[in-house]
Amino acid sequence: MQTQAAASPNVVIFGGSAAGLWLLDELIRAGHNPLLLEAHELGAGQTVASQGIIHGGLKYTLKGLFTRSAQAIKQMPSLWRQCLDSQRQPALAATKLRSPFVYLWHTESIGSRFGMFGAKSLLTIKPIALTPDQRPTPLTNCKGAVYRLDEPVIDPTTLIADLAARHHDRIIKIDCEHGLTFHTDSPGVVRAIKLKNPDTNQVLELQPITVIFTAGQGNAQLRQMVGLSPQAMQRRPLHMTVARGNLPPFQGHCVDGSKTRVTITSTTDPHGQTLWQIGGQVAEDGVHMTPQELIAHVKLELAATMGSLDLDHVQWATYRVDRAEAATDSGVRPDDIQTMTQGNVITAWPTKLALVPVLAQHIAQQLKPAKQNAPITPTIPDHWPRPAVARPPWETDPQWS
Ligand SMILES: Cc1cc2nc3c(=O)[nH]c(=O)nc-3n(C[C@H](O)[C@H](O)[C@H](O)COP(=O)(O)OP(=O)(O)OC[C@H]3O[C@@H](n4cnc5c(N)ncnc54)[C@H](O)[C@@H]3O)c2cc1C
């Protein structure tokens, strides 16, 4: 077995999805020499399964309080818009914008009207009430008020492809089960990382100054491999519904009291049909349901919240996905990005896609400034496997009914 000399990256990032790829770009811009290791496909896990809404915090003020989450997230729509318009780095010219805004609407329930937008005056982006003739087709028959909220919705798969294309030469695929060994001096103090190329058995040894885990739910296993507790992470499961067929493009939340009863985002599937991703409270309720039970429940919820919709000839499927976050005492969503530093290992979760830029900036500020030389690219053997970009769950063999 041949061992390749150290490729000399000063930072090694595990996990090539939204958090890892954005961080890779941020660190290169800060003069570091990072290398990113991906175990599966880029974006696999939460990002390609997500709804892509770049929240500005309104969802977090529904209890009438300006929570820490809302404070952290309120600048995000404008920051992302600048990146999408190539006015700020990373320039995301190839990331598809599904919509520049979302709709918000009430049902007629008292709880729904009461409490909505309690602390909206503190938000940067505020809901704009629509007149009946400004309503989108799916909400024409809705009995409550309808608003527009200028939170962009992006297509997460194109985001991943866009970010990955910027630094293709710094992203490699690894085999975590059989081709990864950490050499540690003590828990969380990594002296070397050895990678084995599954095709050639060639070994690559890396001796980074800092190791960063941005592997979503993979962080638990990686932490265990370097002697740290996997209990630092929690998973919160979701059971999402997708509908495709003769549906209008639509992005929005039905707000009922402090909950979003349904959240709908839409895209075009590979056959040119409109596809709705349906999440929100129904995806939480659906965790203990079968796909058939959930689809029946979602149809009732759509009828209750949107009025009569033509759902004839619509096909339905579901997929399950876990949100991976830093553990909280009560098991609820953390308020903000989460990072933990132990030894020379940083474990990170963005908590929301929208907060990925904040996470990257936060980690970059935590690292020692890089030497001011032009960054060199780590030397990776040409034939080392490179990861592909993951496809969204509805394109990977769902059971349509
Ligand atoms: C259904 C759903 C809808 C959502 N909607 C929104 C939304 O509308 N707006 C919003 O702001 N947030 C949303 N979120 C949250 C958001 O998707 C996540 O916070 C974010 O995508 C997490 O990105 P990540 O890069 O940390 O992790 P992930 O996207 O989970 O990626 C982890 C990466 O690490 C890789 N990996 C795993 N194990 C290893 C290993 N051992 N070594 C190397 N690599 C490894 C994986 O293959 C993957 O590429 C949603 C989440 C879900 C589940």
The ligand as a Gaussian input file, in Angstrom:
#p B3LYP/6-31G(d) Opt

LIG

0 1
 C      -37.750000      18.818000       5.169000
 C      -36.883000      19.966000       5.587000
 C      -37.217000      21.251000       5.191000
 C      -36.400000      22.317000       5.558000
 N      -36.731000      23.558000       5.093000
 C      -35.938000      24.605000       5.416000
 C      -36.242000      25.889000       4.898000
 O      -37.199000      26.059000       4.135000
 N      -35.429000      26.917000       5.256000
 C      -34.352000      26.757000       6.089000
 O      -33.687000      27.740000       6.384000
 N      -34.037000      25.529000       6.592000
 C      -34.800000      24.462000       6.259000
 N      -34.477000      23.218000       6.738000
 C      -33.260000      23.035000       7.550000
 C      -32.035000      22.945000       6.608000
 O      -32.312000      22.073000       5.540000
 C      -30.801000      22.447000       7.352000
 O      -30.570000      23.227000       8.496000
 C      -29.545000      22.526000       6.464000
 O      -29.823000      22.090000       5.149000
 C      -28.442000      21.676000       7.070000
 O      -27.343000      21.696000       6.192000
 P      -26.004000      20.908000       6.580000
 O      -25.021000      21.191000       5.504000
 O      -25.619000      21.220000       7.987000
 O      -26.415000      19.366000       6.633000
 P      -26.948000      18.320000       5.548000
 O      -27.644000      18.996000       4.429000
 O      -27.712000      17.287000       6.301000
 O      -25.634000      17.684000       4.931000
 C      -24.735000      16.843000       5.596000
 C      -23.647000      16.439000       4.593000
 O      -22.652000      15.675000       5.262000
 C      -22.418000      14.469000       4.539000
 N      -21.951000      13.458000       5.493000
 C      -22.674000      12.723000       6.367000
 N      -21.865000      11.953000       7.104000
 C      -20.600000      12.226000       6.708000
 C      -19.311000      11.771000       7.124000
 N      -19.162000      10.862000       8.113000
 N      -18.205000      12.265000       6.510000
 C      -18.322000      13.189000       5.512000
 N      -19.515000      13.641000       5.072000
 C      -20.637000      13.182000       5.680000
 C      -23.767000      14.165000       3.892000
 O      -23.660000      13.247000       2.814000
 C      -24.184000      15.569000       3.455000
 O      -23.579000      15.942000       2.241000
 C      -35.266000      22.119000       6.373000
 C      -34.933000      20.818000       6.794000
 C      -35.715000      19.753000       6.388000
 C      -35.318000      18.372000       6.808000

